[in-house]
Amino acid sequence: MSFDLAVWFESERISVSRAAVTYERLCGGDLAGAGVVASEAVPAFHRELTGRFPELSAGVADGPGPTGSPWTARLDVSAAHVITPMSWDRADATAPEVVALAGRHGLVCFDPQADVLHLPPALRGTDGLSLQPCVGLKVEDADLDVIERALHRLSEENWFLILERRSGHFLQVGHGPNAGLATGGFAVEHRDGAPERHYRCVLEEKDQVARLFADYASGASGWSVDTRWDRLF
């Protein structure tokens, strides 16, 4: 089983649910049903991608070594899309490069493992939020659905999540012993620019954390959760 990413062109921002349908139809070979259209950006992306990470062939070995291919099979390619099946042990290093390269070519990149759509700069909002999970890929211009799904995946292994608006402005959460808490607790921090405006609270319920992240994402002037915030610096 491989870690897959799918890349194609969209002229307008689409929903994650629509991207999931497109991906499923591409996997089934139904390009017409997927609604993808040929774009010069797709073969350009493919050329640059395979220049960096060659396709599997008789002369290119796969495997964990730095010179091996990260792919588990030949890429699924048309004039309108590319699907990259990579090995899980190479995904941490390879997947962020695939996402970044797709963005530079103006293409969307769908991650079916996390149900996340990565948008190119032209389709992002002007004041988008970046979401960095402990496990998984950074998401630029994350919407509330993506944020909520990431929060509900928090665990003692996947223990932190950072939502950043711009430099020095962020909300983050750490879960359990890795965050210095008893099992089940959540340490939430927010910073509004200057170091002296860095605060922390501890919550017991994941739903409380979700409400704080929703407040931050919406730009609310206050918090919907009644809690004590302690200044850290």
RODO-2510 file (C-alpha; in nm, 4 decimals, decimal comma):
residues 233
     n   res          X          Y          Z
     1     m     0,0000     0,0000     0,0000
     2     s     0,1432     0,3369    -0,1022
     3     f     0,1148     0,6956     0,0153
     4     d    -0,0519     0,8738    -0,2766
     5     l    -0,0821     1,2355    -0,3843
     6     a    -0,2868     1,3497    -0,6829
     7     v    -0,2088     1,6652    -0,8804
     8     w    -0,4200     1,8448    -1,1384
     9     f    -0,5275     2,1910    -1,2550
    10     e    -0,8254     2,3880    -1,1239
    11     s    -0,9152     2,7381    -1,2403
    12     e    -1,1128     2,8074    -0,9216
    13     r    -1,0978     2,6990    -0,5599
    14     i    -1,2853     2,3729    -0,4991
    15     s    -1,4010     2,1931    -0,1852
    16     v    -1,2242     1,8984    -0,0281
    17     s    -1,5298     1,6812    -0,0948
    18     r    -1,5144     1,7693    -0,4638
    19     a    -1,1417     1,6944    -0,4689
    20     a    -1,2072     1,3529    -0,3106
    21     v    -1,4577     1,2671    -0,5845
    22     t    -1,2110     1,3802    -0,8518
    23     y    -0,9394     1,1639    -0,6986
    24     e    -1,1618     0,8549    -0,6816
    25     r    -1,2577     0,8928    -1,0480
    26     l    -0,8980     0,9475    -1,1534
    27     c    -0,8006     0,6297    -0,9711
    28     g    -1,0735     0,4512    -1,1640
    29     g    -0,9438     0,5839    -1,4958
    30     d    -1,2524     0,8016    -1,5508
    31     l    -1,0908     1,1277    -1,6626
    32     a    -1,4137     1,2570    -1,8169
    33     g    -1,6074     1,1920    -1,4975
    34     a    -1,3306     1,3479    -1,2915
    35     g    -1,3747     1,6724    -1,4857
    36     v    -1,0025     1,7440    -1,5090
    37     v    -0,8753     1,9387    -1,8087
    38     a    -0,5434     1,9270    -1,9875
    39     s    -0,3029     2,2035    -1,8894
    40     e     0,0534     2,2825    -1,9949
    41     a     0,1335     2,3046    -1,6239
    42     v     0,0737     1,9301    -1,5747
    43     p     0,3449     1,7943    -1,8098
    44     a     0,5779     2,0708    -1,6887
    45     f     0,5198     1,9551    -1,3299
    46     h     0,5724     1,5921    -1,4339
    47     r     0,9001     1,6707    -1,6090
    48     e     1,0402     1,8573    -1,3118
    49     l     0,9143     1,5962    -1,0664
    50     t     1,0698     1,3024    -1,2512
    51     g     1,3874     1,5012    -1,3055
    52     r     1,4171     1,5138    -0,9282
    53     f     1,2640     1,1734    -0,8488
    54     p     1,3001     0,9461    -1,1546
    55     e     1,0304     0,7018    -1,2543
    56     l     1,0876     0,3359    -1,1738
    57     s     1,2760     0,1650    -1,4533
    58     a     1,5325    -0,1058    -1,5096
    59     g     1,8055     0,1456    -1,4339
    60     v     1,6524     0,3032    -1,1240
    61     a     1,6214     0,1021    -0,8062
    62     d     1,3590     0,1705    -0,5494
    63     g     1,4283     0,1691    -0,1794
    64     p     1,5180     0,3892     0,1144
    65     g     1,8597     0,5003    -0,0106
    66     p     1,9149     0,8613    -0,1222
    67     t     1,9643     0,7564    -0,4866
    68     g     1,6679     0,5201    -0,5015
    69     s     1,3256     0,6133    -0,6330
    70     p     1,0572     0,6914    -0,3725
    71     w     0,7862     0,5474    -0,5978
    72     t     0,6257     0,2078    -0,5438
    73     a     0,4936     0,1916    -0,9028
    74     r     0,4928     0,3913    -1,2242
    75     l     0,3225     0,7298    -1,1889
    76     d    -0,0348     0,7544    -1,3175
    77     v    -0,0046     1,0335    -1,5745
    78     s    -0,2178     1,2076    -1,8367
    79     a    -0,2141     1,5551    -1,9902
    80     a    -0,4500     1,6562    -1,7090
    81     h    -0,3254     1,4808    -1,3954
    82     v    -0,0449     1,3001    -1,2109
    83     i    -0,0887     1,0518    -0,9248
    84     t     0,2280     0,9750    -0,7286
    85     p     0,2399     0,6396    -0,5417
    86     m     0,5284     0,6686    -0,2967
    87     s     0,6532     0,4360    -0,0280
    88     w     0,5501     0,5251     0,3261
    89     d     0,9092     0,5303     0,4487
    90     r     0,9947     0,7969     0,1907
    91     a     0,6759     1,0019     0,2252
    92     d     0,8000     1,2359     0,4991
    93     a     1,0821     1,3558     0,2749
    94     t     0,9141     1,3316    -0,0677
    95     a     0,5529     1,4412    -0,0122
    96     p     0,6329     1,8015     0,0955
    97     e     0,8411     1,8441    -0,2200
    98     v     0,5553     1,7153    -0,4370
    99     v     0,3130     1,9586    -0,2720
   100     a     0,5526     2,2523    -0,3079
   101     l     0,6298     2,1698    -0,6707
   102     a     0,2597     2,1420    -0,7555
   103     g     0,2022     2,4843    -0,5993
   104     r     0,4845     2,6400    -0,8009
   105     h     0,3224     2,5094    -1,1190
   106     g    -0,0200     2,6452    -1,0176
   107     l    -0,1716     2,3017    -0,9560
   108     v    -0,3784     2,1608    -0,6719
   109     c    -0,2491     1,8598    -0,4783
   110     f    -0,4900     1,6255    -0,2979
   111     d    -0,3795     1,4094    -0,0051
   112     p    -0,6342     1,1245     0,0295
   113     q    -0,4654     0,9901     0,3445
   114     a    -0,5545     1,3036     0,5441
   115     d    -0,8406     1,4189     0,3162
   116     v    -0,6615     1,7525     0,2628
   117     l    -0,6460     1,9692    -0,0492
   118     h    -0,3296     2,1760    -0,0970
   119     l    -0,3986     2,4882    -0,3036
   120     p    -0,1532     2,6821    -0,5213
   121     p    -0,0864     3,0449    -0,4209
   122     a    -0,3272     3,1843    -0,6822
   123     l    -0,6230     3,0047    -0,5205
   124     r    -0,5426     3,0897    -0,1580
   125     g    -0,7011     3,3665     0,0475
   126     t    -0,5143     3,6885     0,1151
   127     d    -0,4868     3,6212     0,4912
   128     g    -0,4834     3,2434     0,4921
   129     l    -0,3960     3,0325     0,7953
   130     s    -0,1173     2,7768     0,7844
   131     l    -0,1697     2,4533     0,9758
   132     q     0,1269     2,2417     1,0888
   133     p     0,0398     1,9043     1,2444
   134     c     0,2824     1,6834     1,4311
   135     v     0,2149     1,4051     1,1795
   136     g     0,1400     1,4947     0,8192
   137     l     0,1914     1,7762     0,5740
   138     k     0,1719     2,1484     0,6419
   139     v    -0,1463     2,2997     0,4941
   140     e    -0,1485     2,6549     0,3623
   141     d    -0,4779     2,8464     0,3751
   142     a    -0,6432     2,5801     0,5911
   143     d    -1,0206     2,6031     0,6268
   144     l    -1,2240     2,5140     0,9358
   145     d    -1,3039     2,1599     0,8175
   146     v    -0,9341     2,0813     0,7737
   147     i    -0,8554     2,2314     1,1149
   148     e    -1,1312     2,0342     1,2881
   149     r    -1,0228     1,7051     1,1306
   150     a    -0,6633     1,7685     1,2364
   151     l    -0,7741     1,8410     1,5936
   152     h    -0,9733     1,5206     1,6183
   153     r    -0,6673     1,3225     1,5058
   154     l    -0,4656     1,4449     1,8055
   155     s    -0,3248     1,1605     2,0131
   156     e    -0,0294     1,0876     2,2399
   157     e     0,1774     1,0088     1,9280
   158     n     0,0326     1,2829     1,7018
   159     w     0,0545     1,5261     1,9875
   160     f     0,0723     1,8866     1,8635
   161     l    -0,0895     2,1213     1,6146
   162     i     0,0049     2,4798     1,5234
   163     l    -0,2272     2,7269     1,3505
   164     e    -0,0398     3,0376     1,2367
   165     r    -0,1867     3,3579     1,0951
   166     r     0,1400     3,5402     1,0337
   167     s     0,4801     3,5705     1,1961
   168     g     0,4403     3,5988     1,5715
   169     h     0,0641     3,5316     1,5651
   170     f    -0,0387     3,1720     1,6310
   171     l    -0,2518     2,9293     1,8302
   172     q    -0,1097     2,5889     1,9167
   173     v    -0,2039     2,2871     2,1228
   174     g    -0,0016     2,0068     2,2780
   175     h    -0,1601     1,6859     2,4056
   176     g    -0,0669     1,4530     2,6863
   177     p     0,2748     1,3689     2,8329
   178     n     0,4745     1,5182     2,5430
   179     a     0,3188     1,8524     2,6340
   180     g     0,4068     1,8047     3,0013
   181     l     0,0540     1,7049     3,1000
   182     a    -0,1180     1,4023     3,2402
   183     t    -0,2690     1,1703     2,9788
   184     g    -0,5731     1,3324     2,8219
   185     g    -0,4930     1,6973     2,8912
   186     f    -0,4453     1,9746     2,6343
   187     a    -0,2020     2,2644     2,6731
   188     v    -0,3120     2,5538     2,4501
   189     e    -0,0934     2,8559     2,3761
   190     h    -0,1608     3,1705     2,1767
   191     r     0,0654     3,4569     2,0871
   192     d    -0,0355     3,7905     1,9380
   193     g     0,2911     3,9254     1,8060
   194     a     0,5208     4,0430     2,0853
   195     p     0,6770     3,7867     2,3236
   196     e     0,5002     3,9463     2,6217
   197     r     0,1662     3,8616     2,4558
   198     h     0,2205     3,4855     2,4770
   199     y    -0,0398     3,3036     2,6898
   200     r    -0,1192     2,9463     2,7949
   201     c    -0,4154     2,7563     2,9344
   202     v    -0,4855     2,3906     3,0100
   203     l    -0,8085     2,2224     2,9020
   204     e    -0,9492     1,8750     2,9584
   205     e    -1,1880     1,8378     2,6643
   206     k    -1,1011     1,8210     2,2945
   207     d    -1,4283     1,9983     2,2084
   208     q    -1,3108     2,2988     2,4117
   209     v    -0,9890     2,3071     2,2099
   210     a    -1,1881     2,2832     1,8877
   211     r    -1,3959     2,5868     1,9871
   212     l    -1,0816     2,7921     2,0579
   213     f    -0,9361     2,6997     1,7189
   214     a    -1,2666     2,7886     1,5505
   215     d    -1,2617     3,1278     1,7256
   216     y    -0,9061     3,1930     1,6101
   217     a    -0,9766     3,0808     1,2530
   218     s    -1,2844     3,3039     1,2292
   219     g    -1,1011     3,6077     1,3671
   220     a    -1,3362     3,6376     1,6649
   221     s    -1,2472     3,9147     1,9081
   222     g    -1,2978     3,6917     2,2139
   223     w    -1,2888     3,3272     2,3185
   224     s    -1,6008     3,1117     2,3400
   225     v    -1,4396     2,8965     2,6122
   226     d    -1,4244     3,0390     2,9633
   227     t    -1,0719     2,9600     3,0785
   228     r    -0,7783     3,1162     3,2577
   229     w    -0,4922     3,2295     3,0344
   230     d    -0,1523     3,2615     3,2037
   231     r     0,1166     3,4821     3,0536
   232     l     0,4316     3,2838     2,9710
   233     f     0,6847     3,5653     2,9264
***
